[in-house]
Structure formats: structure tokens, C-alpha cells
Amino acid sequence: MRKYEESIKPPIQGTIIDIESIGDFNNHYPDDDSRQYSDIQPVIFGYLSEGILVIYCAENKDEKSCLIQQIKDEFQQLPSPYYAFNSRFERGVLFHSCDMIINFECELNMMSREKKKYTVQSLGIDNYDDPFYDNGYQCLISWENGDIESAIKHNRSCLLKEREILRKRGFREPDKMIFNYY
């Protein structure tokens, strides 16, 4: 597993979380049902907290279980409040892949299904060297093809963009989610 870390100023209060993943959505369930995310597994876990940006990346499918254990270990020390651009995704993936219910207090999108790409453009936020220009699917393809560096760059840029979204327009209360197992 690969780890990337850098200092980021100014620090924020709490923790911004961003996950890159493989797998498909299970659209047989409503938007607020965690089972939509039951077939999705994290391959990259990034966070920005207390002036430090950290990214853990499984380098192949065999390392996913190591990443999941790392996520469980890291969350024990990450301060709240927790932020995400689409916290239903992070909450659903963490619930089904890591068996964790995380209370995200702060939603960075202003409405469900808002595209980060358009938010970044409308707020005049830098691309932060994102090789995929906010296209998470391209990150998935890159990771599956072994281009770990580009996948990490994408996650880094997502975290920095989300920090800027937080600074420029704040957050809202997250949409409700029902946590269901099969």
C-alpha cells in the first residue's frame, strides 16, 4: 500500500474525507438506502485534517483488505466534524466495506447529485493538477491499469478542491441515510 502525505495551510477544523473506489452502484435501492453502495470497495482513502493531507492507496486488488484496516485505524484518531462532498457515498462505502457507521456532520454539496466539476468551475477553484478534471470514473480506470500516481493526484486534488468549497461557501446538513445490510 502506498502512502502520500503533505502539509497544507491553513488548517481546517475537523476532517475532509474523500474515497476513490471500484465496483458498481446497486440502483435497485432508493437514494437514501446504503445498499446502493454494497458492491463498491475503496481503493484510495484520503483525508485533510489539522493541516495535513494524507492519502492511502491500495496498489492492487489484493491490498484492499490492508486499506480497509488502515481506514478503521485512521478513523480512531481523526477529529470531527467530518466533511465530504457527497457524504452518502462515503457513508455507504464505509458502512459496507469497513462495517463502520460514521456521522458526517457537514455536506459540501448544496444538493444531492450536485457535480463537483460544476461547483469548482462556478466558484473559480483551481484544478490542483487533477489529471482527470473531476472525472472519478477516469480515476477508477487509471487505478485499474496500474497508474497509481495519477489516481493519487486525483484524490489529492479532490481534497484540496473540497477544502476550497468549504472555505468559499460553507456546508449544509447531510442528507439522511438508512443503513441496511442485505
N, C-alpha and C positions, 0 to 999 in steps of 0.2 A: 504494500500500500504506500502511496506517495503522500507526503505532507508538504503543504506550501504555507508560509507564514510571512506577514509583513506588518509593520507599524502603520497605523492610519490616524491622522489628526484631522479635526478634533475628535475626541472620543464621544460616543453616544451613551446615553443611559439605557441599559438593557442590552438585548441581543437581537440582531437581524439574522434570520436563518434562510438559507437557500439550498435546495436539494436539486440535483440532476439525477435522472432515473432512466431505467429501461422498463419495458413492459407496456401493456395497453390498458386503457381505461375500460371499465366494465359499465357501459352506458345503459344497462338494464335497470339501474337504480336511479332514484332521484338525486338531484344535485347535493342535497344535504345528507346523503347516506354514505358512510365511509366505505362501503363495499365497492363503490366506484373505483377505489384505489387498491383493491385487494390483489391485483395482478401486477402492481408496479413495485419495483425494488430500487432503492437508492444505489447509485454508483459513485456519487460525489456528495459530500456533506460540507457545506461552507457556512461560516458564521463570522459576524463582525461584532465585537464586544470589547468594551473598555480600551479602545484604541488599538486593538489587534484584529487583523483579518486572518483567519485560519481556514484552510481547505484540506480535507482528507479525500483522497481519490483511490478507489479500488482500481487496480491496473488491468484487471480481467475479471471474468465472472467467478472464478474460484476465490477471489478475495472479498466477495460481497459479505460473507459472514464476518470477516475481520472488520469491515467497515461498520456493519451493524453493531458489533460490540463496541467499537470506538464511539459511535453515536451515543450509545447508552452511557458510556463512561463520561463523555464530554458534558452531556446534559446535566449531570450531577453538580457541575461547577459553573454553569452559565447563568448569569443573573437575568432576572425578568425586569421589565416586561419583555415578552418575545414578540418580534415583528416578522411579518412575511408579506410579500406582495399578493399572494393568493394562499392564505393560511389553510384553506380547506385541503389543498394539495399536500402541504407539509404535514398537517394533522393526520390526514388519511394515510399517507405513506408511512409516517412514523408509527401509527397505530397498527397497521397490518404487517409491516416488515420488522418492526422493533418491539411490538407489543407495549407501546407507550401512549398514554393519553397526555398530551402537552397542551396546556392552556395558553394559547396565543391571545394576548390581550389587545393587540394592535394590528389592524389590517391596513396595508399600504395602498391597496387598490381602492378606488372610491365606489366601485360597484362590481358585483360578481361578473366574471368573464371579461373584465377590462384588460386590454392588451398592454403589457409593459412598454412595448415598442412605441405605441402612440403616446403614452404618458411621457416617456422620455423625450420624444420629439416636441410635444406641446410645452413641456417645462424647460426646454433648451438644455437638457442634460447631456454631458459628454458621453461618447460611446465607450470610453475607458478600454480601448483596444480589444473590444469584443470581436473575435473573428467571425461570428455568426450574426451580428447585428440583431440581437434579441430573438433569434430563432432557436429555441430549445431543441427542436427536432434535429437540427443540424449538429448540435452538441452530442446528441444521442448517437448519430451516425458516426461522428468523429471518434467518440469513445469506443464504439464497437469495432472500428477499423484500427484501433490502437494509437490514435493521435491524442494521447493523454494531455500533452501540453496545451493544445487548443481547447480541450474540454475544461481544463483548469482555468485558462484565461477567460473563458466564457463565464464560469462561475464567479470568478473574481470581479468581473465587470458587472454581473448581476448584483452582487453585494454592494458595490460602490454606487450603482445607479439607485438601488433601493435606499441607501443612506441619503442620497440627494433628494429623492422623492419625499422621504420623511422630513428633511430639513425645509423643503420648499412648500409642501402642502399639508404635512401632518399625517394623521391616521384616523381611522374610524374603528368602531366596534366590529369584530369579525362576524361573519355570517354564522348562523347556528349549524351544528353538525351532529348527526346521530351516529354513535359508534356501534356498529353491528359486526358480529362475526357471521360467517356462513351458517 
